Amino acid sequence: MKSQVDNMQRKESDIWLNEVDDFNVRMAELDATPSISVSDKEGLAMLAHARFSPFEGEIEAAPFLMLTLCTAKVGRMHRFGEGPSLEGVLRPGTFTMALPDTSVFGSFPGTEMLGIAVNLSALNSLAEHTYTTEDFIPAASQLHNDVYLSSIMNALWRDAELHGLSSAFFEQGLNVILQHLSNAEYKPVSKKPVYSLSKRHLKTVLEYIESRVCSDVSVAELATLVGQDTQSFTRSFSAATGYTPYAYFTLRRMEHAKRLICQGNLNITDVAISIGYSNPSKFSAAFRRIVGVTPNTWRKEHIKQ
């Protein structure tokens, strides 16, 4: 029994280490320069403070509830896609939240942000109160200029610098933030009508994606094919397919990767390079997110030895 428990704990630890690596890869993709980046050993959360360059594009899904606080500079941001849409001005003290497992298209100015990535499953196993993603939809649908949230986030930042993320203060502060956010109410917002891509335009885009599945493609390129700006195109594509352009492109890449893996004559690094990933770790993370298992596990399950 002890052996089984130890094996389970080691497996959970390995999964968490992979998640930490994926988090750091995402930070690098967003051209972030962190001043602090720490995670706890129990798989509860990660905290980072970083300077970000201006960004516009797709932000792939992550398995965490993301809490962010703007700490410097002012500029307009927007976010839309699988999760709640959000648009407004970021300024020091502005708090935002993003839901787990939602890929979005967005833009934000050059800014500095404090972020906490929360593993809800791990938190729920420790806390008396159980949270669900649905609890936070109203809070994730709006910008918060809330001194209360800002003060707690800054206190957790300072505590993490001194004690990491393992202190009782950090866990308690995190729960206070989440309880506050779970009580948020919807604020009505006017939404622009969304029109689906025409069949002709959708066919053009899908064929182009298939032709580029082993290299790379930007949302701007796809939008140009049908004469739209990136925001309008992303909305229209999502309405037509149920996926954001980035999510669909990644899905098609992984389908192609599965076929290459099943051929059995390429190692995982070669497969990653063959479909346009220069970083095998990033490919493995994307494959696991889409397929549910790692490329090596997929190979073992689908190739008879």
ZASEDO-458373 format. One record per residue (C-alpha): x, y, z. Coordinates in steps of 0.02 Angstrom, whole numbers, padded with zeros to 5 digits, always signed. Layout:
N
XYZ...
END
This chain:
305
+00000+00000+00000+00140+00122+00045+00224+00081-00120+00064+00123-00215+00044+00288-00122+00226+00333-00156+00206+00293-00341+00048+00399-00351+00135+00544-00264+00283+00532-00382+00165+00530-00532+00073+00684-00469+00240+00770-00437+00298+00733-00615+00135+00801-00687+00154+00960-00586+00334+00983-00642+00274+00968-00823+00141+01099-00789+00272+01216-00716+00379+01192-00872+00228+01228-00983+00190+01386-00883+00367+01449-00909+00356+01409-01096+00196+01513-01108+00283+01656-01019+00424+01649-01146+00300+01646-01291+00223+01806-01224+00396+01885-01221+00390+01903-01032+00541+01953-00929+00506+01888-00753+00576+01968-00596+00510+01822-00494+00439+01652-00542+00402+01524-00406+00293+01371-00382+00247+01267-00231+00291+01083-00213+00112+01029-00178+00047+01079-00349-00064+01218-00283-00005+01372-00376+00129+01466-00471+00168+01651-00451+00264+01764-00569+00292+01949-00591+00353+01999-00763+00372+02139-00889+00277+02103-01050+00306+02172-01224+00151+02229-01322+00059+02075-01385-00080+02031-01505-00127+01855-01553-00190+01689-01487-00159+01636-01309-00172+01448-01294-00273+01364-01157-00193+01329-00989-00261+01212-00854-00260+01348-00721-00369+01485-00653-00263+01639-00691-00265+01790-00575-00173+01943-00639-00138+02116-00571-00069+02259-00676+00076+02337-00580+00142+02466-00704+00096+02563-00863-00073+02602-00941-00151+02538-01102-00305+02460-01182-00328+02271-01184-00456+02153-01256-00488+01966-01246-00616+01854-01329-00633+01672-01378-00687+01520-01280-00697+01609-01112-00787+01769-01062-00744+01920-01170-00656+02066-01089-00609+02239-01148-00550+02396-01060-00401+02495-00998-00265+02415-00893-00184+02527-00765-00086+02493-00605-00208+02407-00485-00320+02332-00620-00360+02150-00583-00415+02020-00712-00456+01835-00710-00449+01702-00846-00536+01533-00833-00448+01364-00852-00442+01271-01018-00498+01418-01127-00398+01477-01277-00426+01658-01325-00373+01792-01448-00317+01951-01365-00204+02100-01357-00124+02199-01218-00001+02343-01211+00176+02336-01148+00146+02316-00963+00201+02236-00801+00091+02103-00724+00085+01999-00567+00007+01830-00604-00048+01683-00498-00092+01519-00585-00208+01418-00472-00233+01230-00482-00416+01222-00428-00414+01033-00402-00267+01045-00283-00343+01193-00193-00511+01106-00172-00425+00956-00092-00352+01071+00042-00495+01194+00071-00662+01172+00157-00748+01267+00015-00752+01186-00157-00739+01299-00308-00795+01265-00486-00751+01358-00646-00932+01416-00659-00913+01508-00493-00795+01631-00577-00879+01668-00744-00952+01836-00685-00783+01890-00612-00691+01837-00770-00810+01944-00874-00752+02111-00807-00602+02217-00759-00586+02247-00572-00515+02409-00504-00531+02348-00326-00412+02408-00189-00456+02254-00085-00398+02132-00221-00246+02237-00263-00190+02242-00081-00204+02054-00057-00115+02015-00221+00029+02130-00174+00039+02051+00000+00049+01876-00078+00186+01938-00195+00291+02003-00050+00260+01846+00052+00313+01737-00096+00476+01833-00110+00515+01791+00071+00437+01620+00098+00392+01547-00072+00215+01482-00093+00212+01358+00050+00160+01475+00191-00010+01467+00275-00026+01654+00238-00017+01622+00051-00149+01485+00054-00265+01590+00163-00242+01745+00055-00278+01646-00102-00440+01580-00027-00492+01756+00024-00469+01816-00156-00565+01670-00229-00709+01688-00106-00720+01872-00151-00720+01836-00338-00845+01693-00327-00971+01820-00260-00951+01938-00408-01108+01980-00506-01130+01998-00693-01117+02174-00763-01220+02191-00922-01116+02232-01076-01171+02268-01253-01107+02139-01377-01072+02163-01560-01163+02042-01676-01054+01898-01734-01070+01835-01913-01006+01664-01964-00884+01646-02108-00969+01605-02273-00947+01428-02338-00831+01492-02475-00721+01588-02355-00719+01445-02229-00665+01323-02366-00525+01442-02417-00462+01458-02239-00471+01272-02198-00379+01224-02356-00244+01352-02317-00225+01284-02141-00204+01107-02209-00070+01168-02327+00026+01247-02184-00003+01117-02048+00181+01066-02050+00248+01243-02036+00159+01388-01953+00024+01514-01988-00032+01674-01903-00208+01734-01873-00166+01891-01972-00124+01783-02125-00290+01691-02112-00387+01852-02088-00306+01927-02244-00367+01780-02348-00548+01833-02319-00521+02021-02306-00553+02042-02120-00459+02113-01973-00395+01987-01846-00530+02019-01715-00676+02004-01836-00599+01851-01918-00573+01762-01752-00754+01791-01704-00818+01735-01876-00706+01581-01879-00759+01531-01703-00942+01552-01749-00918+01439-01902-00813+01302-01821-00831+01312-01632-00642+01338-01618-00530+01489-01614-00409+01489-01763-00262+01444-01652-00357+01302-01567-00411+01230-01735-00237+01245-01809-00162+01157-01657-00294+01021-01668-00251+00987-01851-00065+00985-01809-00094+00854-01674-00197+00746-01792-00052+00749-01914+00070+00712-01772-00031+00558-01721-00015+00488-01898+00173+00517-01897+00192+00437-01726+00095+00284-01781+00211+00259-01929+00343+00215-01799+00497+00273-01898+00518+00444-01815+00563+00486-01636+00460+00615-01543+00584+00755-01575+00578+00718-01762+00388+00719-01758+00389+00888-01670+00507+00962-01801+00406+00884-01943+00250+00980-01893+00338+01145-01861+00384+01140-01676+00564+01189-01645+00540+01151-01459+00497+00966-01425+00440+01008-01248+00314+01133-01315+00253+01003-01439+00233+00872-01302+00137+00995-01194+00020+01039-01338-00004+00856-01383-00047+00810-01204-00169+00954-01191-00260+00906-01352-00249+00716-01349-00249+00688-01161-00086+00587-01153+00096+00619-01196+00164+00575-01370+00263+00429-01296+00109+00360-01211+00010+00378-01372+00146+00281-01464+00144+00139-01336-00046+00128-01344-00059+00128-01535+00094+00036-01597+00106-00150-01564+00278-00199-01505
END
